[in-house]
């Protein structure tokens, strides 16, 4: 799921979000920070994917990965929910919360199945 979300982020999100931002008249400092943040999310998603794959094979990794990566994804989902409500009075202009929430839940389910 995290690899799938990574692909959506890079292949669909970059032309939709980053290309217009980088082509805008925003100050270079703002563009640079936004660019770093964009790629930071890409790295987070890819590291989460790798950690999840390793945790599937290494029992001792399951709880730490579920808590750390799953918790991080859950908090990102909350950010999308709260900021979507604040900026747009709706949860749907930024539906990324669905993917991040699903990833957090799947990590929790994977951990729970591992201890059953």
C-alpha positions in Angstrom: 0.0 0.0 0.0 2.8 2.4 0.8 4.5 1.6 -2.5 1.2 2.2 -4.3 0.9 5.5 -2.5 4.5 6.4 -3.3 3.7 5.9 -7.0 0.6 8.0 -6.8 2.5 10.7 -5.0 5.3 10.8 -7.6 3.4 10.1 -10.8 0.2 11.9 -10.2 1.0 14.3 -7.5 4.1 15.9 -9.0 2.5 17.2 -12.1 -0.7 18.2 -10.3 0.9 19.9 -7.3 4.7 20.5 -7.7 4.9 21.5 -11.3 2.4 24.4 -10.9 4.1 25.5 -7.7 7.6 25.5 -9.2 6.3 27.4 -12.2 4.6 30.0 -10.1 6.0 33.4 -9.1 6.5 32.3 -5.5 9.9 33.4 -4.0 12.7 30.9 -4.6 13.0 30.3 -0.9 9.4 29.2 -0.7 9.8 27.0 -3.8 12.9 25.4 -2.3 11.2 24.6 1.0 8.1 23.2 -0.7 10.4 21.1 -3.0 12.3 19.7 -0.1 9.0 18.9 1.7 7.6 17.2 -1.3 10.6 14.9 -1.7 10.6 14.3 2.1 7.2 12.8 1.8 8.5 10.6 -1.1 11.3 9.4 1.2 9.0 8.8 4.1 6.7 6.7 1.9 9.6 4.6 0.5 11.2 4.1 3.9 7.8 3.1 5.3 7.5 0.6 2.5 10.9 -0.9 3.2 10.4 -1.0 6.9 7.0 -2.7 6.4 8.5 -5.3 4.1 11.2 -6.1 6.6 8.8 -6.2 9.5 6.7 -8.8 7.6 9.7 -11.1 7.7 11.2 -10.1 11.1 8.8 -10.6 14.0 10.7 -8.3 16.4 10.3 -5.4 14.0 6.5 -5.6 13.7 5.5 -3.6 16.8 8.2 -0.8 16.4 7.3 -0.4 12.7 3.5 -0.5 13.4 4.0 2.2 16.1 6.5 4.4 14.4 5.6 4.2 10.7 1.9 3.5 11.4 1.7 6.3 14.0 3.4 8.7 11.6 1.0 7.8 8.8 -2.0 8.2 11.2 -0.8 11.7 12.2 -0.5 12.6 8.5 -4.0 11.4 8.0 -5.2 13.6 10.9 -3.3 16.6 9.4 -5.1 16.1 6.1 -8.5 15.8 7.8 -8.0 18.9 10.0 -6.4 21.1 7.4 -8.9 20.0 4.8 -11.7 21.0 7.1 -10.0 24.4 7.9 -9.0 25.3 4.4 -11.9 23.9 2.4 -14.7 23.1 4.9 -14.6 19.6 3.4 -12.5 16.5 3.7 -12.5 15.7 0.0 -10.4 18.4 -1.7 -7.4 16.6 -0.1 -8.4 12.9 0.1 -4.9 11.8 0.9 -6.1 11.1 4.4 -7.8 8.0 3.1 -4.5 6.5 1.9 -2.5 7.5 5.0 -5.3 6.2 7.3 -5.5 2.9 5.4 -1.7 2.5 5.6 -1.8 3.1 9.4 -4.6 0.6 9.8 -2.9 -2.0 7.7 0.3 -1.7 9.7 -1.7 -2.2 12.9 -3.6 -5.2 11.5 -0.3 -6.7 10.3 1.2 -6.3 13.8 -1.9 -7.8 15.4 -1.9 -10.8 13.0 1.7 -11.3 13.8 1.0 -11.8 17.5 -2.1 -14.0 17.1 
